[in-house]
Amino acid sequence: MARKKEFDYFDAFVKLSEYCCNAAKMLDEVLINFEASTLEEKMKQMHDIEHAADLCGHEITRRLSKEFITPIEREDIVTLTHEIDDITDCVEDVLIHMYMYNVQEIRNEALRFSKLILKSCEELKITLEEFKNFRKSKVIHDKIVYINKLEEDGDNLYTEAVRKLHMTSKDPIELMSWTIAFNRFEKCCDACEQAVNVVESIIMKNS
């Protein structure tokens, strides 16, 4: 009798992180080639990515509810799934904000943020690819440290961007909309750090 194929949670984490990368790449492309008239359509495309990520996350928890033995603690699987999925949500929130506030021009700091978010997502994916064999991995610790550094870069960019905004603009609507936008950009970097910190915590508990 054929043995039922086991569900690979580590591969599922990597797949979930791919949606983060796809969302971050799309955000970066939208901002580089920004056209306000296309935002509504781009927002729908971004939501398709977010919805697919949700389905992937639901599949992980569905399988978890049916399995008695798991490679790491059940609570850790749930937490990490939520944290990775939250990154895609945060990236989508940036684009939703641009649409809601009818942003017409992109500030240079937003482009720097999108590059930073994309890099963070790509590094997280590599970290999760190493996660399955974390005891033997020679790079996972360095990746965790690097993503934390990227989050610090995001904090610094947020401070710089908001200060420059308030030094160069007197338009109250622009001040409000971009202050909120920069906060949402920074939350994307925070979300990547939170996910990788969960990975680090799981590694420490299982070492």
N, C-alpha and C positions, 0 to 999 in steps of 0.2 A: 504493500500500500504506500503510495507516494506521501511523503511528509509535507505538511502544509508549510509553504514558504513564510519565514518569519518576516515581520515588518521591520525595516531598518530605520530606526528613529534618527540616526546620525545622517543618513542620506536625505531623510525628510527635512531636517534642519537646513541642509545645504540647498535643497530645492526651494524652501521657504525664503532663504536669503537671496535667491536668484530674482525673486519678485522685487525685493528691495533694490537690487542693482538695476533692474529694468525700469523701475519707477524713477530712480535717481538719474539714470541716463536720459530718460525722457524729459525730466525737469530741466536738465542741463541743456538739452537740445532746444527745448521751447524757449529758454531764456536767451540762448545764443542767437537764435533766429526769430526773435520775438515779434509777433504780430498780434495786437490786441483783438483783432477781428476773428482770429482762429482759436481764442482761448476756450470758448465753450466746447468746441469739438475736441480740443486737446484734453480738456477736463473729463470728458466722457471716456476718452481712451485711457486716461490715467485711472479712472474708476474701474475700468475693465481689469486692469492689472491688480488693483486693490481687491476686487471681488475674487479674482482667481487665487490671490494670496489667502483670503479668508477661507476659501474652500480647501486649500491645502492645510491650513491650520485646523479646520474642522475634522479633516481626515486623520490627522495625528491624534486628536483627542478621542475620536471615534474608535480608533484602533486601541488606544490606551484603555478605554473603558471595557474592552473585551479580553485584555491580556492580563494574566496573573503575574508573570515574570517579565521584568523590564531591565534593560542594561544599566540604567541609572534610576534614581528615585523618581517615582511618579510625579511628585510635586515639582521636581526640577524640570521634568519634561514639559509640564504645563506652563511653568514660569518662563522657560526659555522660548517656547512656542509663542507665548503672548508678547514677549519682548521683541522678538524678531518681526512678528506681524505688525507691531506698533510702529516700527520704522517706516514701513510702506504707508501706513495711515498718516504719519507725520509729513511725509513727502507729498502725499495727495493734498493735505491741508494747505501746503504752500500754494499750490496751483489754484485751489478753491478760493483762497484769499485774493490772489491776483484777479480772479474773475469777479468776485463779489465787490471788490473795491475799484473795479474798472481801471486797473493800472494801465497806463498808456506807454510808459517808458521804463526801461530797466536800468537800475543803478549799477555801477561797476561792482560794488560790494556784493550784490546779489549773484553776479556771475562767479565771483570768488567763492561765495558760499556754496553754490551748486557744485563746483569742482571739488570742494572739501567734502561735501556730502557723498558725492559719487565715489571718491577715494575711500571714504570710511566704509561704505557699503561693500566695495570690492575687497577691502582688507578683511572685513567681517566674513565674507564668503570663503576666503582662503583659510581663515581661522577655523571655520566650521568644517572645512574639508580635512583639516588636520585633527579635528576633535575626536574622531572615532579611535585614532591611535595616539591619543595625547601622551601616553606614558613613553612612547618612543619618539614622538615628534621633537625635532630639533629647532623648530621655528615658532611653535604656537605661543610660547611665552613672549617672544619678541613682538609677535603680531598683536598680542593683547596690550603690551606697553605702547606700541605705536598707535593703536586706535585711541587709547587714552590721551596720547599727545595730540592727535587730531582733534579731539574734543576740546582740549585746552586752546588749540589754535582757533576753534570755533568761538570759544568764549572771548578771546582777544579780538577776533574779527567783529563780533557782535558789539563790543564796547566801542571799537573804532568806528563802525558803521553808523551807530546811533549818534555818536558825538558829531561826526561829520555831517550827518543829516540835519541835526539841530543847529549846526554852525552855518549851513549853506541854504537852508530853506526857511521861508517865513509863511509858507502856505499851510494853514492848520490841517487841511485834509491830507496833504502830502505827508506832513509830519505824523499824523495819526496812522495812516495806512502803512507807511514804511516802517514805523516803529513796531507795529504789530507784525509786519512781514518779516523783519529781521529776527524778531522773537521766535517766529515759527521756523525760520531757517535754523536757528540755534538749537531748537528742540530736536531737529533731525539728528544733529551731531550728538546731543545728549542721549537720544534713543539708541544710537549705535554703541555708545559707551556702556549704557545700561545692559544691553544684550551681551556684550563681551565680558562685562563684569560677572554676569550670571555664569557664563562659561568658565571663567576663572574660579568662581566659587565651587562649581561642580567638580572641577579638576582637583581642587584642594580637598574636597570631601572624599574623593575616590582615589587619592594617591596613597 
